[in-house]
Amino acid sequence: LYQSILTLNKQADMEQTVATAIAENGLGLIATAKGNYKKADSLFTNALAIQKNSMGEKHPNTALIYLNFGLLKIAQGNLTDALQLLQKSESINHEFFRDTHTVFADIYVGYGDIAVKQKAYNQAKDYYKKALAIYKTEFKNSHYSITGTLKKLNRLN
């Protein structure tokens, strides 16, 4: 689907649109999941540039790309950039959503992952617990966000 959107936008000379940014963000997530970090980095970089040019810095979609880009940076081991990207996402999201929105849980999981890589295990536990508290208000216990965060938390016990 994402690739189809990019193809259609290219054919219509609409490559610098929000739809392209969203599609590249999605493809970046897929590339990250497949371990193709170089491709993901390129996709997130381009998606972010298009999104910021189209809708500006202070937009929920921009914040989403920052979040996903930050998660990629964690996977790459670039914790300084990851932290900066997650903080940008958190700051923008605070302008649009309540503190209990699941996007903040996703950000807290990212902060927890950074803390684990820094061997700050108690801090990681706190972030994961904070994320779980939000997830549990929105999702059933079988939801992947809850089960995945519980696995991370249990590894620390």
Secondary structure, DSSP 8 states (H G I E B T S, - for coil): -HHHHHHHHHHTT-TTSHHHHHHHHHHHHHHHHTT-HHHHHHHHHHHHHHHHHHH-SSSHHHHHHHHHHHHHHHHHT-HHHHHHHHHHHHHHHHTTS-TTSHHHHHHHHHHHHHHHHTT-HHHHHHHHHHHHHHHHHHS-TTSHHHHHHHHHHHHT-
